[in-house]
Every structure is written in structure tokens, then in C-alpha cells.
């Protein structure tokens, strides 16, 4: 039996995924959680072979949970299953140790196939997303530009961001300006939106 842990903050989606996988004679859903913060503890309790993680969840997101899980339980293979097929998410998921990346609008049999293939040691990536990711390329943002743009998501002032990140206001302005230029945006808010759409934040 392939033992699967499901992590998705939407109960209906989580239940549907569990039902689809539960219909298979060789797959057993051993745990379901609704936030990234619960993943590692439940995985330690249930010893899944596969963790199927959503990206956007309360607490830790699926990419953070994937990295944590990979470090603590390397025998558990990870598949990211998300509504948001963004190229940046794919590269970040692979960097976090995920072995698979599927989108939720894929046919159910594709998800089942992905679970079996990843369990057998293969990597599985949605082909359309893989092509888009190659075309888009990696995030152009430096680590600091990423941090500053992330801190700007909630509309914080330059002074607030500077205080939170222990930087000078001038440095924050420089990083914001660079991030705006690299994303092709005209404003800070647009830069945040474009970076999120690409999965860079």
C-alpha cells in the first residue's frame, strides 16, 4: 500500500482528493491536515510514503512544509498539488525537495498516476507548467529584493519595511525600485502582484 498524507486548507477539496485516492486498491490516505503547520507532526505520527501538499495554506505554506518534511523525513516523497500553476512555484517546489508538481484541474487519473510514479522513484511535473517555467525562467529578484517585496505585500510603508528588516529606508527604496524594474511594473503594488502571479513570492 502507498500511504498518503493530504494537506489542503479547503476541506471540500481535501475530502475530494481523499475520495479519489481512496478508490484505488493500492493507495491509503493515512492523514489529512488543513495547514502547513500540521504537516510534519502528522507525518511523524503516520509515516506516509507520499505527502500531497497544497501551496497556499495558513501558517507555513506548502513549499515551507515541503522543505521541513524533506529535512526531517527524507523517505517521504512530496508532491505539490495546487490550483496555482505558476512557474516560480515549480522551481521553488523542486528546490524544496518536491518530486512532483500537479495542478488541481488535472484529471483525477493523472493525480493517481503521479502518486504511483513518485512512489516508484520518478519525478512528475505538469508538462504545460514545465514548458512555461522554462520559457519564463527563474525569479529575477535577489534575496533582499524578494524580502522587501514580500514585506510590502500588506501595504507597509518604507519606514515599516525598513524597521521590520533592519535596513535603512534608502536601502529599502533601492530594493523596491530594483524589484519594480525587474518585474516590469510601474508601482510597488503592481510589482507585488506580478511577482505573485509568477510564483516568485
N, CA, C and O of each residue as an XYZ file, in Angstrom:
804
protein
N       0.834     -1.212      0.000
C       0.000      0.000      0.000
C       0.865      1.256      0.000
O       1.891      1.327      0.676
N       0.423      2.245     -0.777
C       1.088      3.554     -0.780
C       0.356      4.430      0.230
O      -0.820      4.744      0.051
N       1.050      4.818      1.283
C       0.455      5.615      2.359
C       0.600      7.107      2.035
O       1.701      7.593      1.779
N      -0.544      7.831      2.052
C      -0.555      9.233      1.614
C      -1.055     10.157      2.720
O      -2.047      9.867      3.388
N      -0.352     11.273      2.901
C      -0.810     12.365      3.756
C      -1.288     13.486      2.847
O      -0.590     13.853      1.902
N      -2.469     14.037      3.118
C      -3.031     15.146      2.342
C      -2.997     16.421      3.166
O      -3.397     16.418      4.330
N      -2.523     17.513      2.576
C      -2.550     18.814      3.245
C      -3.166     19.836      2.308
O      -2.587     20.182      1.278
N      -4.347     20.314      2.674
C      -5.046     21.337      1.888
C      -5.974     22.074      2.841
O      -6.671     21.441      3.633
N      -5.995     23.402      2.778
C      -6.806     24.156      3.730
C      -8.292     24.174      3.377
O      -9.111     24.600      4.191
N      -8.649     23.722      2.184
C     -10.059     23.681      1.795
C     -10.594     22.269      2.055
O     -10.217     21.311      1.380
N     -11.474     22.167      3.041
C     -11.966     20.858      3.483
C     -12.633     20.076      2.350
O     -12.474     18.858      2.256
N     -13.372     20.770      1.498
C     -14.069     20.073      0.420
C     -13.073     19.491     -0.596
O     -13.236     18.365     -1.065
N     -12.052     20.270     -0.921
C     -11.022     19.800     -1.853
C     -10.263     18.624     -1.237
O     -10.008     17.615     -1.895
N      -9.909     18.778      0.037
C      -9.187     17.713      0.742
C     -10.000     16.428      0.747
O      -9.466     15.345      0.508
N     -11.292     16.552      1.021
C     -12.175     15.384      1.036
C     -12.297     14.739     -0.331
O     -12.323     13.514     -0.452
N     -12.371     15.581     -1.374
C     -12.477     15.054     -2.742
C     -11.202     14.305     -3.133
O     -11.267     13.234     -3.737
N     -10.049     14.869     -2.789
C      -8.780     14.199     -3.087
C      -8.690     12.864     -2.349
O      -8.251     11.856     -2.905
N      -9.115     12.880     -1.083
C      -9.076     11.642     -0.286
C      -9.984     10.578     -0.902
O      -9.635      9.398     -0.931
N     -11.144     10.999     -1.392
C     -12.093     10.065     -2.008
C     -11.503      9.462     -3.288
O     -11.561      8.252     -3.504
N     -10.935     10.335     -4.131
C     -10.344      9.870     -5.390
C      -9.234      8.847     -5.120
O      -9.186      7.789     -5.746
N      -8.349      9.178     -4.183
C      -7.230      8.273     -3.887
C      -7.706      7.007     -3.182
O      -7.163      5.924     -3.397
N      -8.728      7.155     -2.336
C      -9.243      6.016     -1.579
C      -9.917      4.951     -2.430
O     -10.087      3.814     -1.991
N     -10.300      5.320     -3.647
C     -10.925      4.348     -4.557
C      -9.908      3.351     -5.115
O     -10.278      2.301     -5.639
N      -8.627      3.692     -4.998
C      -7.575      2.824     -5.533
C      -7.218      1.738     -4.519
O      -7.121      2.012     -3.323
N      -7.026      0.520     -4.989
C      -6.758     -0.605     -4.084
C      -5.354     -0.574     -3.486
O      -5.090     -1.222     -2.473
N      -4.442      0.193     -4.126
C      -3.056      0.206     -3.643
C      -2.672      1.509     -2.936
O      -1.501      1.726     -2.625
N      -3.672      2.388     -2.680
C      -3.396      3.686     -2.033
C      -4.275      3.839     -0.802
O      -5.473      3.558     -0.844
N      -3.671      4.286      0.297
C      -4.413      4.532      1.532
C      -4.079      5.928      2.046
O      -2.909      6.252      2.247
N      -5.109      6.763      2.263
C      -4.902      8.090      2.850
C      -4.835      7.908      4.363
O      -5.827      7.555      5.000
N      -3.651      8.154      4.933
C      -3.443      7.888      6.366
C      -3.578      9.135      7.226
O      -3.687      9.031      8.447
N      -3.573     10.327      6.604
C      -3.717     11.562      7.375
C      -4.198     12.688      6.477
O      -3.879     12.737      5.289
N      -4.987     13.607      7.076
C      -5.442     14.805      6.386
C      -5.253     15.990      7.323
O      -5.655     15.937      8.485
N      -4.642     17.060      6.820
C      -4.456     18.262      7.628
C      -4.856     19.488      6.819
O      -4.881     19.456      5.589
N      -5.171     20.578      7.536
C      -5.649     21.794      6.877
C      -4.677     22.952      6.884
O      -5.008     24.037      6.406
N      -3.471     22.745      7.423
C      -2.484     23.831      7.417
C      -1.072     23.262      7.309
O      -0.818     22.107      7.648
N      -0.165     24.106      6.827
C       1.222     23.692      6.690
C       1.887     23.398      8.023
O       2.816     22.596      8.106
N       1.394     24.066      9.077
C       1.977     23.878     10.416
C       1.771     22.456     10.948
O       2.536     21.994     11.794
N       0.743     21.766     10.454
C       0.404     20.427     10.964
C       1.119     19.287     10.231
O       1.114     18.147     10.695
N       1.733     19.601      9.087
C       2.259     18.556      8.202
C       3.309     17.672      8.876
O       3.180     16.448      8.887
N       4.336     18.288      9.432
C       5.449     17.500      9.961
C       5.014     16.593     11.114
O       5.380     15.419     11.153
N       4.237     17.135     12.047
C       3.800     16.334     13.197
C       2.961     15.134     12.765
O       3.171     14.017     13.237
N       2.000     15.378     11.852
C       1.145     14.274     11.391
C       1.953     13.260     10.581
O       1.678     12.061     10.630
N       2.937     13.738      9.847
C       3.788     12.821      9.081
C       4.603     11.941     10.025
O       4.787     10.751      9.769
N       5.086     12.525     11.110
C       5.844     11.739     12.088
C       4.953     10.683     12.745
O       5.410      9.587     13.070
N       3.672     11.027     12.937
C       2.741     10.097     13.580
C       2.284      8.968     12.657
O       2.027      7.854     13.114
N       2.183      9.259     11.353
C       1.556      8.296     10.434
C       2.509      7.677      9.410
O       2.128      6.740      8.707
N       3.744      8.185      9.315
C       4.766      7.647      8.410
C       4.257      7.440      6.978
O       4.261      6.313      6.483
N       3.817      8.515      6.306
C       3.347      8.354      4.926
C       4.508      8.137      3.952
O       5.640      8.542      4.215
N       4.205      7.493      2.831
C       5.184      7.351      1.751
C       5.197      8.604      0.884
O       6.229      9.006      0.348
N       4.002      9.212      0.763
C       3.805     10.390     -0.088
C       3.083     11.461      0.707
O       2.121     11.166      1.416
N       3.543     12.713      0.595
C       2.812     13.861      1.141
C       2.334     14.694     -0.038
O       3.136     15.149     -0.855
N       1.025     14.891     -0.122
C       0.415     15.670     -1.190
C       0.063     17.024     -0.594
O      -0.866     17.126      0.206
N       0.803     18.073     -0.979
C       0.695     19.369     -0.310
C       0.188     20.463     -1.239
O       0.659     20.603     -2.368
N      -0.780     21.240     -0.751
C      -1.213     22.452     -1.432
C      -0.141     23.517     -1.199
O       0.641     23.399     -0.256
N      -0.087     24.555     -2.041
C       0.894     25.621     -1.824
C       0.377     26.629     -0.810
O       1.017     26.868      0.214
N      -0.782     27.222     -1.091
C      -1.272     28.307     -0.244
C      -2.144     27.747      0.876
O      -3.281     27.329      0.657
N      -1.569     27.753      2.097
C      -2.275     27.285      3.294
C      -1.958     28.228      4.446
O      -0.969     28.959      4.395
N      -2.793     28.217      5.488
C      -2.485     29.027      6.666
C      -1.213     28.535      7.351
O      -0.834     27.373      7.209
N      -0.558     29.424      8.095
C       0.693     29.051      8.747
C       1.769     28.886      7.688
O       1.887     29.714      6.785
N       2.544     27.831      7.794
C       3.548     27.558      6.758
C       2.831     27.237      5.442
O       1.809     26.550      5.438
N       3.364     27.732      4.345
C       2.767     27.327      3.070
C       3.317     25.950      2.680
O       4.194     25.408      3.352
N       2.794     25.402      1.600
C       3.181     24.052      1.210
C       4.652     23.910      0.860
O       5.238     22.841      1.036
N       5.257     24.999      0.358
C       6.670     24.938     -0.014
C       7.555     24.908      1.230
O       8.556     24.192      1.271
N       7.180     25.691      2.243
C       7.918     25.659      3.515
C       7.749     24.298      4.188
O       8.707     23.718      4.699
N       6.507     23.800      4.178
C       6.235     22.489      4.783
C       7.009     21.384      4.056
O       7.487     20.438      4.681
N       7.127     21.515      2.730
C       7.866     20.522      1.940
C       9.335     20.484      2.352
O       9.909     19.410      2.538
N       9.930     21.651      2.491
C      11.350     21.714      2.873
C      11.560     21.136      4.273
O      12.528     20.417      4.518
N      10.645     21.459      5.183
C      10.739     20.952      6.556
C      10.592     19.427      6.579
O      11.337     18.729      7.267
N       9.628     18.931      5.821
C       9.366     17.495      5.758
C      10.539     16.751      5.123
O      10.929     15.676      5.577
N      11.086     17.337      4.077
C      12.219     16.713      3.368
C      13.423     16.567      4.302
O      14.146     15.572      4.255
N      13.623     17.578      5.149
C      14.736     17.534      6.079
C      14.546     16.522      7.190
O      15.493     15.845      7.591
N      13.303     16.417      7.697
C      13.034     15.557      8.855
C      12.722     14.113      8.477
O      13.111     13.188      9.190
N      12.019     13.913      7.353
C      11.613     12.569      6.925
C      11.936     12.375      5.441
O      11.031     12.365      4.606
N      13.212     12.224      5.116
C      13.601     12.144      3.702
C      12.984     10.973      2.938
O      12.945     10.992      1.707
N      12.502      9.955      3.652
C      11.885      8.811      2.965
C      10.492      9.146      2.425
O       9.972      8.442      1.559
N       9.892     10.223      2.940
C       8.562     10.644      2.467
C       8.751     11.515      1.233
O       9.396     12.562      1.291
N       8.179     11.068      0.109
C       8.307     11.839     -1.136
C       7.147     12.826     -1.238
O       6.041     12.558     -0.769
N       7.420     13.960     -1.854
C       6.479     15.080     -1.821
C       5.960     15.414     -3.209
O       6.717     15.497     -4.176
N       4.641     15.603     -3.281
C       4.000     16.102     -4.499
C       3.263     17.391     -4.133
O       2.475     17.412     -3.188
N       3.519     18.452     -4.876
C       2.771     19.691     -4.703
C       1.548     19.597     -5.612
O       1.671     19.311     -6.803
N       0.370     19.840     -5.045
C      -0.887     19.790     -5.804
C      -1.606     21.112     -5.560
O      -2.116     21.348     -4.464
N      -1.650     21.969     -6.565
C      -2.128     23.330     -6.344
C      -3.037     23.833     -7.454
O      -2.980     23.357     -8.588
N      -3.867     24.793     -7.115
C      -4.680     25.496     -8.096
C      -3.800     26.418     -8.916
O      -4.082     26.698    -10.081
N      -2.724     26.889     -8.288
C      -1.903     27.934     -8.883
C      -0.693     27.347     -9.602
O       0.359     27.154     -8.993
N      -0.840     27.063    -10.892
C       0.263     26.522    -11.670
C       1.171     27.644    -12.133
O       1.134     28.047    -13.296
N       1.984     28.147    -11.217
C       2.862     29.274    -11.533
C       4.301     28.774    -11.666
O       4.763     27.978    -10.848
N       5.011     29.244    -12.703
C       6.376     28.765    -12.922
C       7.290     28.922    -11.707
O       8.089     28.036    -11.408
N       7.168     30.058    -11.007
C       8.014     30.276     -9.834
C       7.747     29.259     -8.745
O       8.665     28.850     -8.033
N       6.486     28.844     -8.610
C       6.151     27.819     -7.615
C       6.832     26.497     -7.963
O       7.299     25.774     -7.083
N       6.881     26.197     -9.255
C       7.503     24.934     -9.675
C       8.980     24.905     -9.289
O       9.455     23.931     -8.705
N       9.703     25.971     -9.614
C      11.133     25.971     -9.297
C      11.361     25.981     -7.791
O      12.289     25.337     -7.301
N      10.516     26.709     -7.048
C      10.656     26.728     -5.593
C      10.309     25.364     -4.989
O      10.930     24.936     -4.016
N       9.318     24.686     -5.570
C       8.930     23.358     -5.074
C      10.064     22.360     -5.279
O      10.362     21.566     -4.387
N      10.695     22.397     -6.446
C      11.802     21.484     -6.723
C      12.980     21.780     -5.792
O      13.654     20.866     -5.317
N      13.218     23.068     -5.541
C      14.303     23.446     -4.633
C      14.013     22.971     -3.209
O      14.934     22.678     -2.446
N      12.725     22.896     -2.856
C      12.333     22.446     -1.509
C      12.348     20.924     -1.378
O      12.136     20.391     -0.289
N      12.598     20.227     -2.486
C      12.698     18.769     -2.419
C      11.488     18.012     -2.920
O      11.403     16.798     -2.737
N      10.533     18.713     -3.561
C       9.362     18.018     -4.103
C       9.767     17.142     -5.284
O      10.660     17.498     -6.053
N       9.110     16.001     -5.421
C       9.379     15.093     -6.531
C       8.292     15.182     -7.600
O       8.438     14.634     -8.692
N       7.197     15.881     -7.274
C       6.100     16.007     -8.224
C       5.399     17.338     -8.080
O       5.428     17.953     -7.014
N       4.762     17.786     -9.164
C       4.016     19.041     -9.159
C       2.846     18.869    -10.115
O       3.038     18.754    -11.326
N       1.622     18.853     -9.568
C       0.423     18.704    -10.395
C      -0.564     19.818    -10.063
O      -0.566     20.351     -8.954
N      -1.397     20.158    -11.033
C      -2.407     21.193    -10.808
C      -3.763     20.535    -10.567
O      -4.056     19.459    -11.089
N      -4.581     21.212     -9.760
C      -5.838     20.604     -9.315
C      -6.863     20.418    -10.428
O      -7.792     19.624    -10.278
N      -6.713     21.135    -11.542
C      -7.697     20.940    -12.614
C      -7.309     19.804    -13.561
O      -7.958     19.593    -14.586
N      -6.251     19.079    -13.212
C      -5.879     17.897    -13.998
C      -6.902     16.783    -13.746
O      -7.550     16.780    -12.699
N      -7.061     15.845    -14.675
C      -7.994     14.726    -14.462
C      -7.559     13.897    -13.244
O      -6.364     13.785    -12.971
N      -8.530     13.309    -12.507
C      -8.204     12.522    -11.313
C      -7.197     11.402    -11.576
O      -6.335     11.127    -10.741
N      -7.310     10.757    -12.741
C      -6.390      9.650    -13.029
C      -4.941     10.135    -13.145
O      -4.003      9.369    -12.923
N      -4.770     11.413    -13.495
C      -3.415     11.978    -13.586
C      -2.802     12.107    -12.187
O      -1.608     11.874    -11.997
N      -3.635     12.482    -11.216
C      -3.164     12.577     -9.837
C      -2.788     11.197     -9.306
O      -1.734     11.028     -8.693
N      -3.644     10.223     -9.540
C      -3.375      8.849     -9.093
C      -2.080      8.337     -9.717
O      -1.248      7.727     -9.045
N      -1.925      8.598    -11.019
C      -0.716      8.175    -11.729
C       0.523      8.861    -11.139
O       1.576      8.241    -10.991
N       0.379     10.146    -10.807
C       1.506     10.890    -10.225
C       1.923     10.283     -8.890
O       3.115     10.151     -8.611
N       0.945      9.915     -8.066
C       1.250      9.302     -6.759
C       2.030      8.002     -6.968
O       3.032      7.760     -6.294
N       1.577      7.181     -7.887
C       2.259      5.895     -8.132
C       3.666      6.101     -8.693
O       4.613      5.429     -8.283
N       3.791      7.032     -9.631
C       5.097      7.248    -10.268
C       6.103      7.851     -9.288
O       7.264      7.442     -9.263
N       5.667      8.813     -8.487
C       6.569      9.416     -7.500
C       6.961      8.366     -6.452
O       8.107      8.318     -6.005
N       5.989      7.528     -6.068
C       6.285      6.470     -5.098
C       7.341      5.500     -5.646
O       8.140      4.948     -4.890
N       7.333      5.301     -6.963
C       8.296      4.374     -7.576
C       9.664      5.021     -7.810
O      10.582      4.380     -8.321
N       9.791      6.307     -7.428
C      11.096      6.960     -7.538
C      11.239      7.946     -8.676
O      12.311      8.520     -8.861
N      10.176      8.156     -9.447
C      10.237      9.072    -10.575
C       9.851     10.493    -10.160
O       9.293     10.711     -9.085
N      10.159     11.449    -11.030
C       9.686     12.824    -10.859
C       8.519     13.045    -11.811
O       8.534     12.552    -12.939
N       7.522     13.773    -11.369
C       6.348     14.037    -12.200
C       6.046     15.534    -12.148
O       5.837     16.098    -11.074
N       6.026     16.175    -13.334
C       5.728     17.602    -13.407
C       4.708     17.826    -14.506
O       4.826     17.271    -15.598
N       3.696     18.650    -14.211
C       2.696     19.007    -15.212
C       3.425     19.552    -16.455
O       4.157     20.536    -16.345
N       3.240     18.931    -17.637
C       4.043     19.295    -18.812
C       3.852     20.737    -19.269
O       4.819     21.387    -19.667
N       2.622     21.251    -19.220
C       2.380     22.635    -19.657
C       3.108     23.611    -18.739
O       3.673     24.606    -19.194
N       3.086     23.316    -17.455
C       3.758     24.180    -16.485
C       5.268     24.102    -16.649
O       5.957     25.115    -16.528
N       5.789     22.914    -16.923
C       7.229     22.754    -17.135
C       7.684     23.605    -18.325
O       8.722     24.264    -18.261
N       6.909     23.588    -19.401
C       7.250     24.374    -20.596
C       7.204     25.867    -20.283
O       8.087     26.623    -20.688
N       6.165     26.284    -19.558
C       6.031     27.701    -19.200
C       7.175     28.136    -18.278
O       7.697     29.244    -18.396
N       7.547     27.251    -17.368
C       8.625     27.559    -16.432
C       9.943     27.767    -17.169
O      10.706     28.673    -16.836
N      10.213     26.927    -18.170
C      11.431     27.076    -18.960
C      11.417     28.390    -19.730
O      12.440     29.064    -19.853
N      10.230     28.748    -20.251
C      10.112     29.990    -21.025
C      10.260     31.225    -20.133
O      10.863     32.220    -20.538
N       9.709     31.157    -18.922
C       9.724     32.306    -18.013
C      11.077     32.480    -17.345
O      11.547     33.599    -17.145
N      11.690     31.369    -17.008
C      12.984     31.417    -16.335
C      12.831     31.581    -14.830
O      11.722     31.670    -14.303
N      13.967     31.618    -14.157
C      13.983     31.734    -12.698
C      13.612     33.156    -12.273
O      13.596     34.077    -13.089
N      13.322     33.313    -11.012
C      12.999     34.634    -10.471
C      14.181     35.576    -10.671
O      15.321     35.215    -10.381
N      13.909     36.789    -11.167
C      14.998     37.756    -11.341
C      15.354     38.485    -10.043
O      16.341     39.218     -9.982
N      14.539     38.274     -9.009
C      14.730     39.010     -7.757
C      15.871     38.437     -6.927
O      16.019     37.220     -6.815
N      16.669     39.316     -6.352
C      17.671     38.864     -5.394
C      16.953     38.495     -4.095
O      15.767     38.783     -3.938
N      17.657     37.870     -3.182
C      17.059     37.507     -1.896
C      16.517     38.708     -1.153
O      15.423     38.652     -0.591
N      17.282     39.807     -1.144
C      16.845     41.016     -0.436
C      15.650     41.674     -1.121
O      14.732     42.153     -0.454
N      15.663     41.697     -2.465
C      14.525     42.273     -3.195
C      13.265     41.462     -2.918
O      12.180     42.022     -2.759
N      13.415     40.147     -2.862
C      12.293     39.269     -2.526
C      11.754     39.616     -1.139
O      10.546     39.767     -0.961
N      12.649     39.742     -0.159
C      12.231     40.032      1.220
C      11.503     41.365      1.316
O      10.480     41.479      1.992
N      12.041     42.373      0.633
C      11.442     43.712      0.687
C      10.070     43.706      0.011
O       9.123     44.300      0.525
N       9.961     43.037     -1.135
C       8.675     42.972     -1.833
C       7.660     42.167     -1.016
O       6.483     42.523     -0.958
N       8.117     41.089     -0.389
C       7.247     40.284      0.478
C       6.708     41.149      1.622
O       5.528     41.079      1.965
N       7.590     41.963      2.203
C       7.186     42.835      3.321
C       6.245     43.943      2.859
O       5.490     44.498      3.658
N       6.293     44.261      1.571
C       5.446     45.330      1.030
C       4.050     44.841      0.656
O       3.187     45.648      0.311
N       3.819     43.536      0.720
C       2.542     42.959      0.269
C       1.337     43.544      0.984
O       0.282     43.733      0.379
N       1.493     43.833      2.283
C       0.340     44.314      3.050
C       0.202     45.839      3.029
O      -0.580     46.406      3.791
N       0.974     46.504      2.142
C       0.876     47.950      2.032
C       1.715     48.708      3.051
O       1.516     49.907      3.245
N       2.648     48.025      3.702
C       3.511     48.677      4.693
C       4.275     49.843      4.068
O       4.595     49.829      2.880
N       4.561     50.853      4.893
C       5.348     51.992      4.425
C       6.819     51.593      4.331
O       7.229     50.557      4.854
N       7.596     52.423      3.662
C       9.039     52.186      3.564
C       9.652     52.128      4.959
O      10.514     51.295      5.236
N       9.195     53.026      5.835
C       9.715     53.052      7.216
C       9.392     51.752      7.940
O      10.237     51.215      8.657
N       8.167     51.238      7.757
C       7.765     49.973      8.400
C       8.623     48.807      7.904
O       9.079     47.973      8.687
N       8.830     48.769      6.593
C       9.625     47.690      5.993
C      11.067     47.771      6.497
O      11.675     46.759      6.846
N      11.599     48.990      6.526
C      12.975     49.192      6.992
C      13.122     48.699      8.430
O      14.099     48.028      8.765
N      12.150     49.034      9.276
C      12.196     48.595     10.674
C      12.096     47.087     10.805
O      12.813     46.472     11.594
N      11.198     46.494     10.022
C      10.982     45.046     10.112
C      12.199     44.258      9.633
O      12.509     43.200     10.179
N      12.886     44.770      8.616
C      14.007     44.037      8.019
C      15.376     44.551      8.485
O      16.417     44.069      8.037
N      15.356     45.535      9.390
C      16.606     46.100      9.924
C      17.485     46.671      8.809
O      18.693     46.436      8.760
N      16.843     47.426      7.918
C      17.545     48.091      6.820
C      17.290     49.592      6.912
O      16.370     50.030      7.603
N      18.103     50.375      6.216
C      17.827     51.813      6.157
C      16.691     52.045      5.157
O      16.436     51.214      4.285
N      16.021     53.177      5.297
C      14.914     53.483      4.377
C      15.435     53.636      2.951
O      14.757     53.261      1.995
N      16.633     54.185      2.812
C      17.222     54.328      1.478
C      17.477     52.983      0.815
O      17.241     52.815     -0.381
N      17.960     52.026      1.604
C      18.207     50.677      1.078
C      16.897     50.022      0.638
O      16.834     49.378     -0.408
N      15.849     50.197      1.455
C      14.532     49.643      1.099
C      14.045     50.252     -0.206
O      13.558     49.540     -1.083
N      14.176     51.578     -0.337
C      13.746     52.237     -1.580
C      14.521     51.691     -2.782
O      13.942     51.457     -3.842
N      15.831     51.490     -2.616
C      16.647     50.951     -3.711
C      16.187     49.555     -4.117
O      16.069     49.254     -5.305
N      15.926     48.694     -3.114
C      15.470     47.329     -3.410
C      14.090     47.336     -4.072
O      13.837     46.575     -5.006
N      13.200     48.204     -3.577
C      11.861     48.304     -4.185
C      11.964     48.782     -5.627
O      11.280     48.263     -6.509
N      12.811     49.765     -5.862
C      12.991     50.291     -7.208
C      13.525     49.213     -8.145
O      13.069     49.081     -9.281
N      14.502     48.440     -7.654
C      15.067     47.350     -8.470
C      14.011     46.296     -8.761
O      13.915     45.804     -9.886
N      13.216     45.945     -7.754
C      12.166     44.920     -7.928
C      11.099     45.393     -8.910
O      10.610     44.610     -9.725
N      10.740     46.669     -8.832
C       9.756     47.237     -9.765
C      10.293     47.146    -11.198
O       9.569     46.774    -12.121
N      11.566     47.490    -11.364
C      12.179     47.419    -12.694
C      12.246     46.002    -13.230
O      11.934     45.761    -14.396
N      12.654     45.060    -12.385
C      12.816     43.669    -12.829
C      11.495     42.987    -13.163
O      11.451     42.101    -14.016
N      10.416     43.398    -12.492
C       9.106     42.791    -12.779
C       8.396     43.498    -13.930
O       7.366     43.024    -14.409
N       8.944     44.633    -14.376
C       8.310     45.389    -15.453
C       7.094     46.160    -14.972
O       6.225     46.523    -15.764
N       7.038     46.408    -13.676
C       5.884     47.093    -13.085
C       6.092     48.610    -13.092
O       7.186     49.106    -13.361
N       5.002     49.334    -12.788
C       5.097     50.789    -12.665
C       5.029     51.225    -11.211
O       5.507     52.300    -10.849
N       4.425     50.372    -10.376
C       4.266     50.728     -8.970
C       4.676     49.557     -8.092
O       4.843     48.433     -8.566
N       4.832     49.836     -6.823
C       5.180     48.776     -5.872
C       4.072     47.728     -5.813
O       4.352     46.530     -5.799
N       2.806     48.176     -5.780
C       1.678     47.236     -5.700
C       1.635     46.338     -6.933
O       1.346     45.146     -6.831
N       1.922     46.917     -8.092
C       1.916     46.125     -9.331
C       3.084     45.124     -9.325
O       2.947     43.998     -9.802
N       4.221     45.547     -8.785
C       5.368     44.635     -8.690
C       5.036     43.437     -7.810
O       5.387     42.304     -8.139
N       4.357     43.688     -6.692
C       3.934     42.604     -5.801
C       2.995     41.663     -6.551
O       3.154     40.444     -6.493
N       2.011     42.237     -7.260
C       1.033     41.416     -7.985
C       1.711     40.556     -9.054
O       1.430     39.363     -9.169
N       2.602     41.166     -9.833
C       3.277     40.418    -10.902
C       4.187     39.330    -10.333
O       4.246     38.224    -10.869
N       4.892     39.644     -9.254
C       5.772     38.647     -8.634
C       4.958     37.475     -8.085
O       5.390     36.324     -8.158
N       3.775     37.774     -7.532
C       2.907     36.699     -7.023
C       2.370     35.853     -8.172
O       2.304     34.628     -8.067
N       1.985     36.508     -9.273
C       1.446     35.772    -10.422
C       2.477     34.817    -11.009
O       2.121     33.757    -11.523
N       3.750     35.187    -10.937
C       4.816     34.317    -11.440
C       5.269     33.288    -10.410
O       6.054     32.393    -10.723
N       4.769     33.416     -9.174
C       5.175     32.485     -8.138
C       6.534     32.819     -7.528
O       7.165     31.967     -6.904
N       6.983     34.062     -7.710
C       8.276     34.476     -7.163
C       8.166     34.860     -5.699
O       9.174     34.906     -4.995
N       6.954     35.137     -5.231
C       6.739     35.468     -3.810
C       5.952     34.354     -3.162
O       5.656     34.419     -1.969
